């Protein structure tokens, strides 16, 4: 029995003046999978996820989320619909503690008049909830929720950003190069975190240049080339050198392989 996609993007076009960033791009993301999107620089990976998340508005095309057509005009629209994105820059507030970062822009306020009238933050509740979210994701490297983010390592900061996305995402999580600036040990921790997200049933879009990591965690691999989808393969059916060949145009994927569904 076929499974309905959690998210689809169909025939997306996006231009910046004379530059064509997306040229009829497509994407299907299924529940409980990690879909890696790979491609050379300029292939349209970042523009694709920006259009999906609401950071950019496509010139044409259609995006559906849980079967419903959606139109996002700003990132807040995507977040309200249940799509959370962690960009390579992380966008954390270094001077604030972990709990404050997890609830940044979504702060909890004290019950009653203290919160509704005086707008007082419920820091205790945010710390308790943050500790619970961190524990649920199995992040063992973070012990003190009250610790300032600027004192954390690169891997711990990435974990905080991913935990924030997982806390508020109900539909899709997008990770843009989550291990680009990390060492081997911290990269492995982030990869395990991605697997935990998948195990919780959250579909994940992973943008990455690191082929060994892609082949380690991805259920399917979508190759972008010249602003559109060049092929969709799996780590079981293709090797790394074949994926690189698809990226460069040396190898083409048959159309029937474009719609392979993940076997879970």
MARSE-155191 format. One record per residue (C-alpha): residue number from 1; z, x, y. Coordinates in nm, 2 decimals. Layout:
REM residues N
<nr->NUM&Z->Z&X->X&Y->Y>
...
//
This chain:
REM residues 264
<nr->1&Z->0.00&X->0.00&Y->0.00>
<nr->2&Z->-0.10&X->0.14&Y->0.34>
<nr->3&Z->0.16&X->0.20&Y->0.60>
<nr->4&Z->0.11&X->0.08&Y->0.96>
<nr->5&Z->0.11&X->0.36&Y->1.22>
<nr->6&Z->0.42&X->0.39&Y->1.44>
<nr->7&Z->0.19&X->0.50&Y->1.72>
<nr->8&Z->-0.19&X->0.53&Y->1.77>
<nr->9&Z->-0.40&X->0.67&Y->2.05>
<nr->10&Z->-0.77&X->0.57&Y->2.04>
<nr->11&Z->-1.06&X->0.72&Y->2.23>
<nr->12&Z->-0.85&X->0.86&Y->2.52>
<nr->13&Z->-1.04&X->1.02&Y->2.81>
<nr->14&Z->-0.88&X->1.22&Y->3.09>
<nr->15&Z->-1.05&X->1.43&Y->3.35>
<nr->16&Z->-0.93&X->1.64&Y->3.64>
<nr->17&Z->-1.22&X->1.66&Y->3.88>
<nr->18&Z->-1.50&X->1.82&Y->3.68>
<nr->19&Z->-1.26&X->1.94&Y->3.41>
<nr->20&Z->-1.26&X->1.72&Y->3.09>
<nr->21&Z->-0.91&X->1.75&Y->2.94>
<nr->22&Z->-0.95&X->1.47&Y->2.68>
<nr->23&Z->-1.29&X->1.37&Y->2.55>
<nr->24&Z->-1.23&X->1.07&Y->2.32>
<nr->25&Z->-0.91&X->1.19&Y->2.17>
<nr->26&Z->-0.75&X->1.00&Y->1.88>
<nr->27&Z->-0.41&X->1.02&Y->1.71>
<nr->28&Z->-0.22&X->0.83&Y->1.44>
<nr->29&Z->0.15&X->0.89&Y->1.38>
<nr->30&Z->0.32&X->0.73&Y->1.08>
<nr->31&Z->0.69&X->0.64&Y->1.04>
<nr->32&Z->0.91&X->0.91&Y->0.90>
<nr->33&Z->0.66&X->1.20&Y->0.94>
<nr->34&Z->0.62&X->1.52&Y->1.13>
<nr->35&Z->0.27&X->1.54&Y->1.27>
<nr->36&Z->0.18&X->1.88&Y->1.41>
<nr->37&Z->-0.09&X->1.90&Y->1.68>
<nr->38&Z->-0.25&X->2.24&Y->1.70>
<nr->39&Z->-0.54&X->2.39&Y->1.88>
<nr->40&Z->-0.65&X->2.67&Y->2.11>
<nr->41&Z->-0.56&X->2.68&Y->2.48>
<nr->42&Z->-0.76&X->2.41&Y->2.66>
<nr->43&Z->-0.80&X->2.19&Y->2.35>
<nr->44&Z->-0.62&X->1.91&Y->2.51>
<nr->45&Z->-0.28&X->1.92&Y->2.33>
<nr->46&Z->-0.06&X->1.90&Y->2.63>
<nr->47&Z->-0.27&X->1.64&Y->2.81>
<nr->48&Z->-0.27&X->1.43&Y->2.49>
<nr->49&Z->0.11&X->1.42&Y->2.46>
<nr->50&Z->0.15&X->1.36&Y->2.84>
<nr->51&Z->-0.08&X->1.06&Y->2.81>
<nr->52&Z->0.12&X->0.93&Y->2.51>
<nr->53&Z->0.46&X->0.98&Y->2.69>
<nr->54&Z->0.36&X->0.85&Y->3.03>
<nr->55&Z->0.36&X->1.17&Y->3.22>
<nr->56&Z->-0.02&X->1.13&Y->3.27>
<nr->57&Z->-0.23&X->0.81&Y->3.28>
<nr->58&Z->-0.55&X->0.83&Y->3.07>
<nr->59&Z->-0.88&X->0.73&Y->3.25>
<nr->60&Z->-0.97&X->0.52&Y->2.95>
<nr->61&Z->-0.87&X->0.45&Y->2.59>
<nr->62&Z->-0.58&X->0.26&Y->2.42>
<nr->63&Z->-0.23&X->0.35&Y->2.31>
<nr->64&Z->-0.04&X->0.12&Y->2.07>
<nr->65&Z->0.33&X->0.16&Y->1.98>
<nr->66&Z->0.47&X->-0.03&Y->1.68>
<nr->67&Z->0.15&X->-0.24&Y->1.68>
<nr->68&Z->0.16&X->-0.34&Y->2.05>
<nr->69&Z->-0.07&X->-0.21&Y->2.32>
<nr->70&Z->0.12&X->-0.02&Y->2.58>
<nr->71&Z->0.03&X->0.12&Y->2.92>
<nr->72&Z->0.25&X->0.38&Y->3.07>
<nr->73&Z->0.23&X->0.48&Y->3.44>
<nr->74&Z->0.53&X->0.72&Y->3.45>
<nr->75&Z->0.75&X->0.90&Y->3.21>
<nr->76&Z->1.03&X->0.64&Y->3.25>
<nr->77&Z->0.79&X->0.38&Y->3.11>
<nr->78&Z->0.75&X->0.59&Y->2.79>
<nr->79&Z->1.13&X->0.65&Y->2.76>
<nr->80&Z->1.21&X->0.28&Y->2.81>
<nr->81&Z->0.96&X->0.20&Y->2.53>
<nr->82&Z->1.14&X->0.45&Y->2.29>
<nr->83&Z->0.94&X->0.77&Y->2.33>
<nr->84&Z->1.13&X->1.08&Y->2.41>
<nr->85&Z->0.97&X->1.41&Y->2.50>
<nr->86&Z->1.12&X->1.76&Y->2.49>
<nr->87&Z->0.89&X->1.99&Y->2.69>
<nr->88&Z->0.88&X->2.37&Y->2.66>
<nr->89&Z->1.08&X->2.40&Y->2.99>
<nr->90&Z->1.36&X->2.19&Y->2.84>
<nr->91&Z->1.46&X->2.04&Y->3.18>
<nr->92&Z->1.83&X->2.08&Y->3.12>
<nr->93&Z->2.09&X->2.12&Y->3.40>
<nr->94&Z->2.24&X->2.47&Y->3.33>
<nr->95&Z->2.56&X->2.41&Y->3.55>
<nr->96&Z->2.65&X->2.09&Y->3.37>
<nr->97&Z->2.83&X->2.07&Y->3.03>
<nr->98&Z->2.66&X->1.95&Y->2.71>
<nr->99&Z->2.78&X->1.59&Y->2.74>
<nr->100&Z->2.66&X->1.56&Y->3.09>
<nr->101&Z->2.32&X->1.69&Y->2.99>
<nr->102&Z->2.29&X->1.45&Y->2.70>
<nr->103&Z->2.35&X->1.16&Y->2.93>
<nr->104&Z->2.17&X->1.30&Y->3.23>
<nr->105&Z->2.01&X->1.00&Y->3.41>
<nr->106&Z->2.18&X->0.76&Y->3.17>
<nr->107&Z->2.54&X->0.82&Y->3.25>
<nr->108&Z->2.81&X->0.59&Y->3.12>
<nr->109&Z->3.04&X->0.43&Y->3.37>
<nr->110&Z->3.39&X->0.32&Y->3.33>
<nr->111&Z->3.45&X->-0.04&Y->3.23>
<nr->112&Z->3.55&X->-0.30&Y->3.49>
<nr->113&Z->3.56&X->-0.26&Y->3.86>
<nr->114&Z->3.60&X->0.12&Y->3.84>
<nr->115&Z->3.25&X->0.15&Y->3.70>
<nr->116&Z->3.07&X->-0.15&Y->3.85>
<nr->117&Z->3.21&X->-0.12&Y->4.21>
<nr->118&Z->3.33&X->0.23&Y->4.24>
<nr->119&Z->3.06&X->0.37&Y->4.01>
<nr->120&Z->3.30&X->0.61&Y->3.84>
<nr->121&Z->3.17&X->0.79&Y->3.54>
<nr->122&Z->3.33&X->0.76&Y->3.20>
<nr->123&Z->3.33&X->1.13&Y->3.11>
<nr->124&Z->3.56&X->1.08&Y->2.82>
<nr->125&Z->3.33&X->0.83&Y->2.65>
<nr->126&Z->3.03&X->1.05&Y->2.71>
<nr->127&Z->3.20&X->1.35&Y->2.55>
<nr->128&Z->3.31&X->1.15&Y->2.25>
<nr->129&Z->2.96&X->1.00&Y->2.20>
<nr->130&Z->2.80&X->1.34&Y->2.25>
<nr->131&Z->3.02&X->1.50&Y->1.99>
<nr->132&Z->2.93&X->1.22&Y->1.75>
<nr->133&Z->2.55&X->1.26&Y->1.82>
<nr->134&Z->2.57&X->1.64&Y->1.77>
<nr->135&Z->2.76&X->1.60&Y->1.44>
<nr->136&Z->2.52&X->1.33&Y->1.31>
<nr->137&Z->2.23&X->1.58&Y->1.36>
<nr->138&Z->2.42&X->1.85&Y->1.18>
<nr->139&Z->2.42&X->2.09&Y->1.47>
<nr->140&Z->2.70&X->2.33&Y->1.37>
<nr->141&Z->2.63&X->2.60&Y->1.63>
<nr->142&Z->2.78&X->2.38&Y->1.91>
<nr->143&Z->3.16&X->2.34&Y->1.90>
<nr->144&Z->3.27&X->2.27&Y->2.25>
<nr->145&Z->3.10&X->1.97&Y->2.41>
<nr->146&Z->3.26&X->2.06&Y->2.75>
<nr->147&Z->3.08&X->2.40&Y->2.75>
<nr->148&Z->2.83&X->2.46&Y->3.03>
<nr->149&Z->2.47&X->2.47&Y->2.91>
<nr->150&Z->2.41&X->2.80&Y->3.10>
<nr->151&Z->2.65&X->2.97&Y->2.86>
<nr->152&Z->2.46&X->2.87&Y->2.55>
<nr->153&Z->2.20&X->3.07&Y->2.37>
<nr->154&Z->1.83&X->2.97&Y->2.38>
<nr->155&Z->1.85&X->2.80&Y->2.04>
<nr->156&Z->2.16&X->2.60&Y->2.14>
<nr->157&Z->1.99&X->2.49&Y->2.46>
<nr->158&Z->1.69&X->2.37&Y->2.26>
<nr->159&Z->1.93&X->2.19&Y->2.02>
<nr->160&Z->2.09&X->2.01&Y->2.32>
<nr->161&Z->1.75&X->1.90&Y->2.45>
<nr->162&Z->1.64&X->1.78&Y->2.11>
<nr->163&Z->1.98&X->1.60&Y->2.06>
<nr->164&Z->1.93&X->1.42&Y->2.39>
<nr->165&Z->1.59&X->1.30&Y->2.28>
<nr->166&Z->1.72&X->1.19&Y->1.94>
<nr->167&Z->2.01&X->1.00&Y->2.10>
<nr->168&Z->1.78&X->0.78&Y->2.31>
<nr->169&Z->1.46&X->0.77&Y->2.11>
<nr->170&Z->1.40&X->0.46&Y->1.91>
<nr->171&Z->1.03&X->0.50&Y->1.83>
<nr->172&Z->0.89&X->0.86&Y->1.87>
<nr->173&Z->1.00&X->1.21&Y->1.95>
<nr->174&Z->0.75&X->1.46&Y->2.10>
<nr->175&Z->0.84&X->1.83&Y->2.08>
<nr->176&Z->0.63&X->2.07&Y->2.29>
<nr->177&Z->0.65&X->2.43&Y->2.16>
<nr->178&Z->1.02&X->2.40&Y->2.07>
<nr->179&Z->1.05&X->2.75&Y->1.92>
<nr->180&Z->0.82&X->2.94&Y->2.16>
<nr->181&Z->1.10&X->3.14&Y->2.33>
<nr->182&Z->1.34&X->3.17&Y->2.03>
<nr->183&Z->1.41&X->3.44&Y->1.77>
<nr->184&Z->1.37&X->3.39&Y->1.40>
<nr->185&Z->1.73&X->3.27&Y->1.33>
<nr->186&Z->1.73&X->3.02&Y->1.62>
<nr->187&Z->1.38&X->2.90&Y->1.53>
<nr->188&Z->1.49&X->2.82&Y->1.18>
<nr->189&Z->1.78&X->2.62&Y->1.32>
<nr->190&Z->1.54&X->2.41&Y->1.53>
<nr->191&Z->1.31&X->2.36&Y->1.23>
<nr->192&Z->1.60&X->2.23&Y->1.03>
<nr->193&Z->1.68&X->2.00&Y->1.31>
<nr->194&Z->1.32&X->1.86&Y->1.31>
<nr->195&Z->1.36&X->1.80&Y->0.94>
<nr->196&Z->1.68&X->1.60&Y->1.00>
<nr->197&Z->1.50&X->1.39&Y->1.25>
<nr->198&Z->1.24&X->1.31&Y->1.00>
<nr->199&Z->1.50&X->1.23&Y->0.74>
<nr->200&Z->1.65&X->0.98&Y->0.98>
<nr->201&Z->1.32&X->0.80&Y->0.98>
<nr->202&Z->1.21&X->0.91&Y->1.33>
<nr->203&Z->0.84&X->1.01&Y->1.36>
<nr->204&Z->0.79&X->1.35&Y->1.53>
<nr->205&Z->0.49&X->1.49&Y->1.71>
<nr->206&Z->0.52&X->1.87&Y->1.71>
<nr->207&Z->0.30&X->2.08&Y->1.94>
<nr->208&Z->0.30&X->2.44&Y->1.82>
<nr->209&Z->0.10&X->2.76&Y->1.81>
<nr->210&Z->0.32&X->2.90&Y->1.52>
<nr->211&Z->0.12&X->2.83&Y->1.21>
<nr->212&Z->0.38&X->2.94&Y->0.95>
<nr->213&Z->0.63&X->2.70&Y->1.12>
<nr->214&Z->0.38&X->2.43&Y->1.13>
<nr->215&Z->0.31&X->2.47&Y->0.76>
<nr->216&Z->0.68&X->2.47&Y->0.69>
<nr->217&Z->0.78&X->2.14&Y->0.85>
<nr->218&Z->0.46&X->1.93&Y->0.91>
<nr->219&Z->0.35&X->1.65&Y->0.68>
<nr->220&Z->0.01&X->1.64&Y->0.85>
<nr->221&Z->-0.17&X->1.87&Y->1.09>
<nr->222&Z->-0.40&X->1.74&Y->1.36>
<nr->223&Z->-0.64&X->2.00&Y->1.50>
<nr->224&Z->-0.76&X->1.95&Y->1.85>
<nr->225&Z->-1.08&X->2.11&Y->1.98>
<nr->226&Z->-1.27&X->2.06&Y->2.30>
<nr->227&Z->-1.05&X->1.76&Y->2.41>
<nr->228&Z->-1.07&X->1.56&Y->2.09>
<nr->229&Z->-0.96&X->1.55&Y->1.73>
<nr->230&Z->-1.15&X->1.79&Y->1.51>
<nr->231&Z->-0.97&X->1.71&Y->1.19>
<nr->232&Z->-0.65&X->1.60&Y->1.02>
<nr->233&Z->-0.53&X->1.80&Y->0.72>
<nr->234&Z->-0.21&X->1.86&Y->0.52>
<nr->235&Z->-0.04&X->2.18&Y->0.42>
<nr->236&Z->-0.11&X->2.08&Y->0.06>
<nr->237&Z->-0.48&X->2.05&Y->0.10>
<nr->238&Z->-0.56&X->2.33&Y->0.34>
<nr->239&Z->-0.46&X->2.69&Y->0.41>
<nr->240&Z->-0.37&X->2.85&Y->0.75>
<nr->241&Z->-0.70&X->3.03&Y->0.78>
<nr->242&Z->-0.89&X->2.70&Y->0.72>
<nr->243&Z->-0.69&X->2.53&Y->1.00>
<nr->244&Z->-0.78&X->2.83&Y->1.23>
<nr->245&Z->-1.14&X->2.79&Y->1.13>
<nr->246&Z->-1.13&X->2.42&Y->1.23>
<nr->247&Z->-0.98&X->2.52&Y->1.56>
<nr->248&Z->-1.27&X->2.76&Y->1.63>
<nr->249&Z->-1.54&X->2.52&Y->1.50>
<nr->250&Z->-1.63&X->2.74&Y->1.21>
<nr->251&Z->-1.51&X->2.47&Y->0.97>
<nr->252&Z->-1.56&X->2.09&Y->0.99>
<nr->253&Z->-1.35&X->1.82&Y->0.83>
<nr->254&Z->-1.52&X->1.52&Y->0.67>
<nr->255&Z->-1.47&X->1.19&Y->0.85>
<nr->256&Z->-1.30&X->1.04&Y->0.55>
<nr->257&Z->-1.03&X->1.31&Y->0.57>
<nr->258&Z->-0.95&X->1.21&Y->0.93>
<nr->259&Z->-0.76&X->0.90&Y->0.82>
<nr->260&Z->-0.55&X->1.06&Y->0.54>
<nr->261&Z->-0.21&X->0.90&Y->0.53>
<nr->262&Z->0.11&X->1.10&Y->0.45>
<nr->263&Z->0.24&X->1.08&Y->0.10>
<nr->264&Z->0.62&X->1.04&Y->0.13>
//
